[in-house]
Amino acid sequence: MPAERRAELADRLTAELVTALDGARRRALRDGDRQIDTAHLLHSLVESDPEAATALGDGERLARVLGYLVQRSIGYGLRWQRSVEDTGTSLPVLRGAAAGTAGWSPAAAAALATAFERAARRDDHGGAHPDDRRVRGLDLLAALAADPDSRAAEVLRRAGVEPRALTARIERPSQQV
């Protein structure tokens, strides 16, 4: 992420999420993919954000998710290479900080826009702590899991993490799913 873009987002995203977004970009480039997709975001997110990794559940589930993501470039996921992820989600018009999603799959851009919306709703409900106003990794993780046709949701299901249950756990942290 260019330095000016990083500075623009610094007050809108948690440091962990900025790291995850940078990691997703590097991962897509390294894999030779045309766009950052939801699986790139999921992979970087669970490696960069302890809160997002914890939301996946026990260590065994996290290991299975990471195992599928690592295998992406060596077998599982090869059918994704050099193709655009388009889940048919309607892509909202992206404005402000979320608008810098050139080079992102439509599903990945939609997930980031949804993460910004989640943070805005939280702020509208009186988030007093400064981090309550920032887009967090959990916001993005919930958005990734909410699109049942995304590559991230496919990885989660294959690893034994039900995306709807994950979203419910993030929405209501005290709920054991």
TIRO-2110 file (N, C-alpha, C; in Angstrom, 1 decimal):
// TIRO-2110
0.9, -1.2, 0.0, N, 1, A
0.0, 0.0, 0.0, CA, 1, A
0.9, 1.2, 0.0, C, 1, A
0.7, 2.2, -0.9, N, 2, A
1.5, 3.4, -1.0, CA, 2, A
1.4, 4.2, 0.3, C, 2, A
2.5, 4.9, 0.6, N, 3, A
2.6, 5.6, 1.9, CA, 3, A
1.5, 6.6, 2.1, C, 3, A
1.1, 7.3, 1.0, N, 4, A
0.0, 8.3, 1.2, CA, 4, A
-1.3, 7.6, 1.4, C, 4, A
-1.5, 6.5, 0.8, N, 5, A
-2.8, 5.7, 1.1, CA, 5, A
-2.8, 5.2, 2.5, C, 5, A
-1.6, 4.7, 3.0, N, 6, A
-1.5, 4.2, 4.3, CA, 6, A
-1.9, 5.3, 5.3, C, 6, A
-1.4, 6.5, 5.1, N, 7, A
-1.6, 7.6, 6.0, CA, 7, A
-3.1, 8.0, 6.0, C, 7, A
-3.7, 7.9, 4.8, N, 8, A
-5.2, 8.3, 4.7, CA, 8, A
-6.0, 7.3, 5.5, C, 8, A
-5.6, 6.0, 5.5, N, 9, A
-6.4, 5.0, 6.2, CA, 9, A
-6.0, 4.8, 7.6, C, 9, A
-4.9, 5.4, 8.1, N, 10, A
-4.4, 5.1, 9.4, CA, 10, A
-5.5, 5.4, 10.5, C, 10, A
-6.3, 6.4, 10.3, N, 11, A
-7.3, 6.8, 11.3, CA, 11, A
-8.6, 6.0, 11.1, C, 11, A
-8.7, 5.3, 10.0, N, 12, A
-10.0, 4.5, 9.7, CA, 12, A
-9.9, 3.1, 10.0, C, 12, A
-8.6, 2.5, 10.0, N, 13, A
-8.4, 1.1, 10.1, CA, 13, A
-7.5, 0.8, 11.3, C, 13, A
-7.7, -0.4, 11.9, N, 14, A
-6.8, -0.8, 13.0, CA, 14, A
-5.4, -1.1, 12.3, C, 14, A
-4.4, -1.1, 13.1, N, 15, A
-3.0, -1.4, 12.6, CA, 15, A
-3.0, -2.8, 12.1, C, 15, A
-3.7, -3.7, 12.7, N, 16, A
-3.7, -5.1, 12.3, CA, 16, A
-4.4, -5.3, 11.0, C, 16, A
-5.5, -4.5, 10.7, N, 17, A
-6.1, -4.6, 9.4, CA, 17, A
-5.3, -4.0, 8.3, C, 17, A
-4.6, -2.9, 8.6, N, 18, A
-3.7, -2.4, 7.6, CA, 18, A
-2.6, -3.4, 7.2, C, 18, A
-2.1, -4.1, 8.2, N, 19, A
-1.1, -5.1, 8.0, CA, 19, A
-1.7, -6.3, 7.1, C, 19, A
-2.9, -6.6, 7.4, N, 20, A
-3.6, -7.7, 6.7, CA, 20, A
-3.8, -7.3, 5.2, C, 20, A
-4.3, -6.1, 5.0, N, 21, A
-4.5, -5.6, 3.6, CA, 21, A
-3.2, -5.6, 2.8, C, 21, A
-2.1, -5.1, 3.4, N, 22, A
-0.8, -5.1, 2.8, CA, 22, A
-0.4, -6.6, 2.5, C, 22, A
-0.6, -7.5, 3.4, N, 23, A
-0.3, -8.9, 3.2, CA, 23, A
-1.1, -9.5, 2.1, C, 23, A
-2.3, -9.2, 2.0, N, 24, A
-3.2, -9.7, 0.9, CA, 24, A
-2.7, -9.3, -0.4, C, 24, A
-2.3, -8.0, -0.5, N, 25, A
-1.7, -7.5, -1.8, CA, 25, A
-0.5, -8.3, -2.2, C, 25, A
0.5, -8.4, -1.2, N, 26, A
1.7, -9.2, -1.5, CA, 26, A
1.4, -10.6, -1.8, C, 26, A
0.5, -11.2, -1.2, N, 27, A
0.2, -12.6, -1.4, CA, 27, A
-0.4, -12.8, -2.9, C, 27, A
-1.3, -11.9, -3.3, N, 28, A
-1.8, -12.0, -4.7, CA, 28, A
-0.7, -11.8, -5.7, C, 28, A
0.2, -10.8, -5.5, N, 29, A
1.3, -10.6, -6.4, CA, 29, A
2.2, -11.9, -6.5, C, 29, A
2.5, -12.4, -5.3, N, 30, A
3.4, -13.6, -5.2, CA, 30, A
2.8, -14.8, -5.9, C, 30, A
1.4, -14.9, -5.8, N, 31, A
0.7, -16.1, -6.4, CA, 31, A
0.5, -15.9, -7.9, C, 31, A
0.8, -14.7, -8.4, N, 32, A
0.5, -14.4, -9.8, CA, 32, A
-0.9, -14.2, -10.1, C, 32, A
-1.7, -13.9, -9.1, N, 33, A
-3.2, -13.7, -9.3, CA, 33, A
-3.4, -12.2, -9.8, C, 33, A
-4.4, -12.1, -10.6, N, 34, A
-4.8, -10.8, -11.2, CA, 34, A
-5.3, -9.8, -10.2, C, 34, A
-6.0, -10.4, -9.2, N, 35, A
-6.7, -9.5, -8.2, CA, 35, A
-6.6, -10.1, -6.8, C, 35, A
-6.7, -9.2, -5.9, N, 36, A
-6.8, -9.6, -4.5, CA, 36, A
-8.2, -10.2, -4.3, C, 36, A
-8.3, -11.4, -3.8, N, 37, A
-9.6, -12.0, -3.6, CA, 37, A
-9.9, -12.2, -2.2, C, 37, A
-11.1, -12.8, -1.9, N, 38, A
-11.4, -13.0, -0.5, CA, 38, A
-10.6, -14.0, 0.3, C, 38, A
-10.0, -15.0, -0.5, N, 39, A
-9.1, -15.9, 0.2, CA, 39, A
-7.8, -15.3, 0.5, C, 39, A
-7.3, -14.4, -0.3, N, 40, A
-6.1, -13.6, 0.1, CA, 40, A
-6.4, -12.8, 1.3, C, 40, A
-7.5, -12.2, 1.4, N, 41, A
-7.9, -11.4, 2.6, CA, 41, A
-8.0, -12.3, 3.8, C, 41, A
-8.7, -13.4, 3.7, N, 42, A
-8.8, -14.3, 4.8, CA, 42, A
-7.5, -14.8, 5.3, C, 42, A
-6.6, -15.2, 4.4, N, 43, A
-5.3, -15.7, 4.8, CA, 43, A
-4.5, -14.7, 5.6, C, 43, A
-4.4, -13.5, 5.0, N, 44, A
-3.6, -12.4, 5.7, CA, 44, A
-4.2, -12.0, 7.0, C, 44, A
-5.6, -12.0, 7.0, N, 45, A
-6.3, -11.5, 8.2, CA, 45, A
-6.0, -12.5, 9.4, C, 45, A
-6.1, -13.8, 9.1, N, 46, A
-5.9, -14.7, 10.3, CA, 46, A
-4.4, -14.8, 10.7, C, 46, A
-3.5, -14.4, 9.8, N, 47, A
-2.1, -14.4, 10.2, CA, 47, A
-1.7, -13.1, 10.9, C, 47, A
-2.4, -12.0, 10.6, N, 48, A
-2.1, -10.7, 11.1, CA, 48, A
-2.9, -10.2, 12.3, C, 48, A
-4.1, -10.7, 12.5, N, 49, A
-5.0, -10.2, 13.5, CA, 49, A
-5.4, -11.3, 14.4, C, 49, A
-4.8, -11.3, 15.6, N, 50, A
-5.1, -12.3, 16.6, CA, 50, A
-6.6, -12.4, 17.0, C, 50, A
-7.3, -11.3, 17.0, N, 51, A
-8.7, -11.3, 17.3, CA, 51, A
-9.5, -12.1, 16.2, C, 51, A
-9.1, -11.9, 15.0, N, 52, A
-9.8, -12.6, 13.9, CA, 52, A
-9.4, -14.1, 13.9, C, 52, A
-8.2, -14.4, 14.2, N, 53, A
-7.8, -15.8, 14.3, CA, 53, A
-8.5, -16.5, 15.5, C, 53, A
-8.7, -15.8, 16.6, N, 54, A
-9.4, -16.4, 17.7, CA, 54, A
-10.8, -16.6, 17.4, C, 54, A
-11.4, -15.8, 16.6, N, 55, A
-12.9, -15.9, 16.2, CA, 55, A
-13.1, -17.2, 15.5, C, 55, A
-12.1, -17.8, 14.8, N, 56, A
-12.3, -19.0, 14.1, CA, 56, A
-12.6, -20.2, 15.0, C, 56, A
-12.2, -20.1, 16.2, N, 57, A
-12.5, -21.2, 17.1, CA, 57, A
-11.2, -21.7, 17.7, C, 57, A
-11.2, -23.0, 18.0, N, 58, A
-10.0, -23.6, 18.6, CA, 58, A
-8.8, -23.7, 17.6, C, 58, A
-7.7, -24.0, 18.2, N, 59, A
-6.5, -24.1, 17.4, CA, 59, A
-6.6, -25.1, 16.2, C, 59, A
-7.3, -26.1, 16.4, N, 60, A
-7.4, -27.1, 15.3, CA, 60, A
-8.2, -26.6, 14.1, C, 60, A
-9.2, -25.8, 14.4, N, 61, A
-10.0, -25.2, 13.3, CA, 61, A
-9.1, -24.1, 12.6, C, 61, A
-8.4, -23.3, 13.3, N, 62, A
-7.5, -22.4, 12.8, CA, 62, A
-6.4, -23.1, 11.9, C, 62, A
-5.9, -24.1, 12.4, N, 63, A
-4.9, -24.9, 11.6, CA, 63, A
-5.4, -25.4, 10.3, C, 63, A
-6.7, -25.9, 10.4, N, 64, A
-7.3, -26.4, 9.1, CA, 64, A
-7.5, -25.3, 8.1, C, 64, A
-8.0, -24.1, 8.6, N, 65, A
-8.2, -23.0, 7.7, CA, 65, A
-6.9, -22.6, 7.1, C, 65, A
-5.9, -22.4, 7.9, N, 66, A
-4.5, -22.1, 7.4, CA, 66, A
-4.0, -23.1, 6.4, C, 66, A
-4.3, -24.4, 6.7, N, 67, A
-3.8, -25.5, 5.8, CA, 67, A
-4.4, -25.4, 4.5, C, 67, A
-5.7, -25.1, 4.4, N, 68, A
-6.3, -24.9, 3.1, CA, 68, A
-5.8, -23.7, 2.3, C, 68, A
-5.6, -22.6, 3.1, N, 69, A
-5.1, -21.4, 2.5, CA, 69, A
-3.7, -21.6, 2.0, C, 69, A
-2.8, -22.3, 2.7, N, 70, A
-1.5, -22.5, 2.3, CA, 70, A
-1.5, -23.4, 1.0, C, 70, A
-2.4, -24.4, 0.9, N, 71, A
-2.4, -25.3, -0.2, CA, 71, A
-2.9, -24.6, -1.5, C, 71, A
-3.5, -23.4, -1.3, N, 72, A
-4.1, -22.7, -2.4, CA, 72, A
-3.2, -22.7, -3.7, C, 72, A
-1.9, -22.4, -3.5, N, 73, A
-1.0, -22.3, -4.7, CA, 73, A
-0.4, -23.6, -5.1, C, 73, A
-0.6, -24.7, -4.3, N, 74, A
0.0, -26.0, -4.7, CA, 74, A
-1.0, -27.1, -5.0, C, 74, A
-2.2, -26.7, -5.3, N, 75, A
-3.2, -27.7, -5.7, CA, 75, A
-4.6, -27.2, -5.4, C, 75, A
-5.0, -27.2, -4.2, N, 76, A
-6.3, -26.7, -3.9, CA, 76, A
-6.3, -25.2, -4.2, C, 76, A
-7.3, -24.8, -5.0, N, 77, A
-7.3, -23.4, -5.4, CA, 77, A
-6.7, -23.0, -6.7, C, 77, A
-6.0, -24.0, -7.4, N, 78, A
-5.4, -23.7, -8.6, CA, 78, A
-6.4, -23.2, -9.7, C, 78, A
-7.6, -23.8, -9.5, N, 79, A
-8.7, -23.3, -10.5, CA, 79, A
-9.0, -21.9, -10.3, C, 79, A
-8.6, -21.3, -9.2, N, 80, A
-8.8, -19.9, -8.9, CA, 80, A
-7.8, -19.0, -9.6, C, 80, A
-6.6, -19.5, -9.8, N, 81, A
-5.5, -18.7, -10.3, CA, 81, A
-5.9, -18.1, -11.6, C, 81, A
-5.5, -16.8, -11.8, N, 82, A
-5.7, -16.0, -13.0, CA, 82, A
-7.1, -15.9, -13.4, C, 82, A
-8.0, -16.0, -12.4, N, 83, A
-9.4, -15.8, -12.7, CA, 83, A
-10.0, -14.8, -11.7, C, 83, A
-11.0, -14.1, -12.1, N, 84, A
-11.6, -13.1, -11.2, CA, 84, A
-12.7, -13.7, -10.3, C, 84, A
-12.6, -13.4, -9.1, N, 85, A
-13.7, -13.8, -8.2, CA, 85, A
-14.9, -12.9, -8.3, C, 85, A
-16.0, -13.5, -8.7, N, 86, A
-17.2, -12.7, -8.8, CA, 86, A
-18.3, -13.6, -8.3, C, 86, A
-18.8, -13.3, -7.1, N, 87, A
-19.8, -14.1, -6.5, CA, 87, A
-21.2, -13.7, -6.9, C, 87, A
-21.3, -12.7, -7.7, N, 88, A
-22.6, -12.2, -8.0, CA, 88, A
-23.2, -11.2, -7.0, C, 88, A
-22.4, -10.9, -6.0, N, 89, A
-22.8, -9.9, -5.0, CA, 89, A
-22.9, -8.6, -5.7, C, 89, A
-23.9, -7.8, -5.3, N, 90, A
-24.0, -6.5, -5.9, CA, 90, A
-22.9, -5.6, -5.2, C, 90, A
-22.1, -5.0, -6.0, N, 91, A
-20.9, -4.2, -5.5, CA, 91, A
-21.4, -2.8, -5.2, C, 91, A
-21.4, -2.4, -4.0, N, 92, A
-21.9, -1.1, -3.7, CA, 92, A
-20.9, -0.1, -4.2, C, 92, A
-21.4, 1.1, -4.4, N, 93, A
-20.5, 2.2, -4.8, CA, 93, A
-19.6, 2.5, -3.7, C, 93, A
-18.3, 2.5, -4.0, N, 94, A
-17.3, 2.7, -2.9, CA, 94, A
-16.8, 4.1, -2.9, C, 94, A
-16.9, 4.7, -1.7, N, 95, A
-16.5, 6.1, -1.6, CA, 95, A
-15.5, 6.2, -0.5, C, 95, A
-14.8, 7.3, -0.5, N, 96, A
-13.9, 7.6, 0.6, CA, 96, A
-12.8, 6.6, 0.7, C, 96, A
-12.4, 6.1, 1.9, N, 97, A
-11.3, 5.3, 2.1, CA, 97, A
-11.5, 3.9, 1.4, C, 97, A
-12.7, 3.4, 1.3, N, 98, A
-12.9, 2.1, 0.7, CA, 98, A
-12.8, 2.2, -0.8, C, 98, A
-12.7, 3.3, -1.4, N, 99, A
-12.7, 3.4, -2.9, CA, 99, A
-11.4, 3.0, -3.5, C, 99, A
-10.3, 2.8, -2.7, N, 100, A
-9.0, 2.4, -3.3, CA, 100, A
-8.9, 0.9, -3.5, C, 100, A
-9.9, 0.3, -4.1, N, 101, A
-9.9, -1.2, -4.2, CA, 101, A
-9.6, -1.6, -5.7, C, 101, A
-9.0, -0.8, -6.5, N, 102, A
-8.6, -1.2, -7.8, CA, 102, A
-7.6, -2.4, -7.6, C, 102, A
-7.8, -3.4, -8.5, N, 103, A
-7.0, -4.6, -8.3, CA, 103, A
-7.6, -5.6, -7.4, C, 103, A
-8.8, -5.4, -6.9, N, 104, A
-9.5, -6.3, -6.0, CA, 104, A
-10.6, -7.0, -6.8, C, 104, A
-10.9, -8.2, -6.4, N, 105, A
-12.1, -8.9, -7.0, CA, 105, A
-13.3, -8.1, -6.5, C, 105, A
-14.4, -8.2, -7.3, N, 106, A
-15.7, -7.6, -6.8, CA, 106, A
-16.1, -8.1, -5.4, C, 106, A
-15.9, -9.3, -5.1, N, 107, A
-16.3, -9.9, -3.8, CA, 107, A
-15.4, -9.3, -2.7, C, 107, A
-14.1, -9.2, -3.0, N, 108, A
-13.2, -8.6, -1.9, CA, 108, A
-13.5, -7.2, -1.7, C, 108, A
-13.8, -6.4, -2.8, N, 109, A
-14.1, -5.0, -2.6, CA, 109, A
-15.4, -4.8, -1.8, C, 109, A
-16.4, -5.7, -2.1, N, 110, A
-17.7, -5.6, -1.4, CA, 110, A
-17.5, -6.0, 0.0, C, 110, A
-16.6, -6.9, 0.4, N, 111, A
-16.4, -7.3, 1.8, CA, 111, A
-15.8, -6.1, 2.5, C, 111, A
-14.8, -5.4, 1.9, N, 112, A
-14.2, -4.3, 2.6, CA, 112, A
-15.2, -3.2, 2.8, C, 112, A
-16.1, -2.9, 1.8, N, 113, A
-17.1, -1.9, 1.9, CA, 113, A
-18.1, -2.3, 3.1, C, 113, A
-18.4, -3.5, 3.2, N, 114, A
-19.3, -4.0, 4.3, CA, 114, A
-18.6, -3.8, 5.6, C, 114, A
-17.3, -4.1, 5.7, N, 115, A
-16.5, -3.9, 6.9, CA, 115, A
-16.6, -2.4, 7.3, C, 115, A
-16.5, -1.5, 6.4, N, 116, A
-16.6, -0.1, 6.7, CA, 116, A
-18.0, 0.2, 7.2, C, 116, A
-19.0, -0.4, 6.6, N, 117, A
-20.4, -0.1, 7.1, CA, 117, A
-20.6, -0.7, 8.5, C, 117, A
-20.0, -1.8, 8.8, N, 118, A
-20.1, -2.4, 10.2, CA, 118, A
-19.5, -1.4, 11.2, C, 118, A
-18.4, -0.9, 10.9, N, 119, A
-17.7, 0.1, 11.8, CA, 119, A
-18.5, 1.3, 11.9, C, 119, A
-19.1, 1.8, 10.9, N, 120, A
-19.9, 3.0, 10.9, CA, 120, A
-21.2, 2.8, 11.8, C, 120, A
-21.8, 1.6, 11.7, N, 121, A
-22.9, 1.3, 12.5, CA, 121, A
-22.5, 1.3, 14.0, C, 121, A
-21.4, 0.7, 14.3, N, 122, A
-20.9, 0.6, 15.6, CA, 122, A
-20.7, 2.0, 16.2, C, 122, A
-20.1, 2.9, 15.4, N, 123, A
-19.8, 4.3, 15.8, CA, 123, A
-21.2, 5.0, 16.0, C, 123, A
-22.2, 4.7, 15.2, N, 124, A
-23.5, 5.3, 15.3, CA, 124, A
-24.1, 5.0, 16.6, C, 124, A
-23.7, 3.8, 17.2, N, 125, A
-24.3, 3.3, 18.4, CA, 125, A
-23.5, 3.8, 19.6, C, 125, A
-22.7, 4.8, 19.5, N, 126, A
-22.1, 5.4, 20.6, CA, 126, A
-20.7, 4.8, 21.0, C, 126, A
-20.0, 4.3, 20.0, N, 127, A
-18.7, 3.7, 20.4, CA, 127, A
-17.8, 4.8, 21.0, C, 127, A
-17.5, 4.7, 22.2, N, 128, A
-16.7, 5.8, 22.9, CA, 128, A
-15.2, 5.6, 22.7, C, 128, A
-14.7, 4.4, 22.6, N, 129, A
-13.3, 4.1, 22.5, CA, 129, A
-12.9, 4.4, 21.0, C, 129, A
-11.8, 5.1, 20.8, N, 130, A
-11.3, 5.4, 19.4, CA, 130, A
-11.3, 4.1, 18.5, C, 130, A
-10.9, 3.0, 19.1, N, 131, A
-10.8, 1.8, 18.2, CA, 131, A
-12.2, 1.3, 17.8, C, 131, A
-13.2, 1.7, 18.5, N, 132, A
-14.6, 1.3, 18.2, CA, 132, A
-15.0, 2.0, 16.9, C, 132, A
-14.4, 3.1, 16.5, N, 133, A
-14.7, 3.8, 15.3, CA, 133, A
-13.9, 3.2, 14.1, C, 133, A
-12.9, 2.5, 14.4, N, 134, A
-12.0, 2.0, 13.3, CA, 134, A
-12.5, 0.7, 12.8, C, 134, A
-12.3, 0.4, 11.5, N, 135, A
-12.6, -0.8, 10.9, CA, 135, A
-11.6, -1.9, 11.4, C, 135, A
-12.1, -2.9, 12.0, N, 136, A
-11.3, -4.0, 12.6, CA, 136, A
-11.3, -5.2, 11.7, C, 136, A
-10.3, -6.1, 12.1, N, 137, A
-10.3, -7.4, 11.4, CA, 137, A
-11.5, -8.2, 11.5, C, 137, A
-12.2, -8.1, 12.7, N, 138, A
-13.4, -8.8, 12.9, CA, 138, A
-14.5, -8.3, 11.9, C, 138, A
-14.5, -7.0, 11.6, N, 139, A
-15.5, -6.5, 10.7, CA, 139, A
-15.3, -7.1, 9.3, C, 139, A
-14.0, -7.2, 8.9, N, 140, A
-13.7, -7.8, 7.6, CA, 140, A
-14.0, -9.3, 7.6, C, 140, A
-13.7, -10.0, 8.7, N, 141, A
-13.9, -11.4, 8.8, CA, 141, A
-15.4, -11.7, 8.7, C, 141, A
-16.2, -10.9, 9.4, N, 142, A
-17.7, -11.1, 9.3, CA, 142, A
-18.2, -10.9, 7.9, C, 142, A
-17.7, -9.9, 7.2, N, 143, A
-18.1, -9.6, 5.8, CA, 143, A
-17.7, -10.7, 4.9, C, 143, A
-16.5, -11.3, 5.1, N, 144, A
-16.0, -12.4, 4.2, CA, 144, A
-16.9, -13.6, 4.4, C, 144, A
-17.2, -13.9, 5.7, N, 145, A
-18.0, -15.1, 6.0, CA, 145, A
-19.5, -14.9, 5.5, C, 145, A
-19.9, -13.6, 5.4, N, 146, A
-21.3, -13.4, 5.1, CA, 146, A
-21.7, -13.6, 3.6, C, 146, A
-20.7, -13.7, 2.8, N, 147, A
-20.9, -14.0, 1.3, CA, 147, A
-20.7, -15.4, 1.1, C, 147, A
-21.8, -16.2, 1.1, N, 148, A
-21.7, -17.7, 1.0, CA, 148, A
-21.0, -18.2, -0.2, C, 148, A
-20.9, -17.4, -1.3, N, 149, A
-20.3, -17.9, -2.5, CA, 149, A
-18.9, -17.4, -2.7, C, 149, A
-18.3, -16.7, -1.7, N, 150, A
-16.9, -16.2, -1.8, CA, 150, A
-15.9, -17.4, -1.7, C, 150, A
-14.7, -17.1, -2.1, N, 151, A
-13.7, -18.1, -1.9, CA, 151, A
-13.3, -18.2, -0.5, C, 151, A
-13.4, -17.2, 0.3, N, 152, A
-13.1, -17.2, 1.7, CA, 152, A
-14.1, -18.1, 2.4, C, 152, A
-15.4, -18.0, 2.1, N, 153, A
-16.5, -18.9, 2.7, CA, 153, A
-16.2, -20.3, 2.3, C, 153, A
-15.8, -20.6, 1.0, N, 154, A
-15.5, -21.9, 0.6, CA, 154, A
-14.4, -22.5, 1.4, C, 154, A
-13.3, -21.8, 1.7, N, 155, A
-12.2, -22.3, 2.5, CA, 155, A
-12.7, -22.6, 3.9, C, 155, A
-13.5, -21.6, 4.5, N, 156, A
-14.0, -21.8, 5.8, CA, 156, A
-14.8, -23.1, 5.9, C, 156, A
-15.7, -23.3, 5.0, N, 157, A
-16.6, -24.5, 5.0, CA, 157, A
-15.7, -25.8, 4.9, C, 157, A
-14.7, -25.8, 3.9, N, 158, A
-13.9, -27.0, 3.8, CA, 158, A
-13.1, -27.3, 5.0, C, 158, A
-12.8, -26.2, 5.8, N, 159, A
-12.0, -26.4, 7.0, CA, 159, A
-12.9, -26.7, 8.2, C, 159, A
-14.2, -26.8, 8.0, N, 160, A
-15.1, -27.1, 9.1, CA, 160, A
-15.6, -26.0, 9.9, C, 160, A
-15.5, -24.8, 9.3, N, 161, A
-16.0, -23.6, 10.0, CA, 161, A
-17.2, -23.1, 9.2, C, 161, A
-18.4, -23.2, 9.8, N, 162, A
-19.6, -22.8, 9.1, CA, 162, A
-19.6, -21.2, 9.1, C, 162, A
-19.6, -20.6, 7.9, N, 163, A
-19.6, -19.2, 7.8, CA, 163, A
-20.7, -18.5, 8.5, C, 163, A
-21.9, -19.0, 8.5, N, 164, A
-23.0, -18.3, 9.2, CA, 164, A
-22.8, -18.4, 10.7, C, 164, A
-22.3, -19.5, 11.2, N, 165, A
-22.1, -19.6, 12.6, CA, 165, A
-20.9, -18.6, 13.0, C, 165, A
-19.9, -18.5, 12.2, N, 166, A
-18.8, -17.6, 12.5, CA, 166, A
-19.4, -16.1, 12.5, C, 166, A
-20.2, -15.8, 11.6, N, 167, A
-20.8, -14.4, 11.6, CA, 167, A
-21.6, -14.2, 12.8, C, 167, A
-22.3, -15.2, 13.2, N, 168, A
-23.1, -15.1, 14.5, CA, 168, A
-22.2, -14.9, 15.7, C, 168, A
-21.1, -15.6, 15.7, N, 169, A
-20.2, -15.5, 16.9, CA, 169, A
-19.6, -14.1, 16.9, C, 169, A
-19.3, -13.6, 15.7, N, 170, A
-18.7, -12.2, 15.7, CA, 170, A
-19.8, -11.2, 16.1, C, 170, A
-21.0, -11.4, 15.6, N, 171, A
-22.1, -10.4, 16.0, CA, 171, A
-22.4, -10.5, 17.5, C, 171, A
-22.4, -11.7, 18.0, N, 172, A
-22.7, -11.9, 19.5, CA, 172, A
-21.6, -12.7, 20.1, C, 172, A
-20.5, -12.0, 20.5, N, 173, A
-19.4, -12.8, 21.0, CA, 173, A
-19.7, -13.7, 22.2, C, 173, A
-20.7, -13.5, 23.0, N, 174, A
-21.0, -14.4, 24.1, CA, 174, A
-21.7, -15.6, 23.6, C, 174, A
-22.2, -15.6, 22.4, N, 175, A
-22.9, -16.8, 21.8, CA, 175, A
-21.9, -17.9, 21.5, C, 175, A
-22.0, -19.1, 22.0, N, 176, A
-21.2, -20.2, 21.7, CA, 176, A
-21.8, -21.0, 20.5, C, 176, A
-21.1, -21.0, 19.4, N, 177, A
-21.6, -21.7, 18.2, CA, 177, A
-20.7, -22.8, 17.8, C, 177, A
END
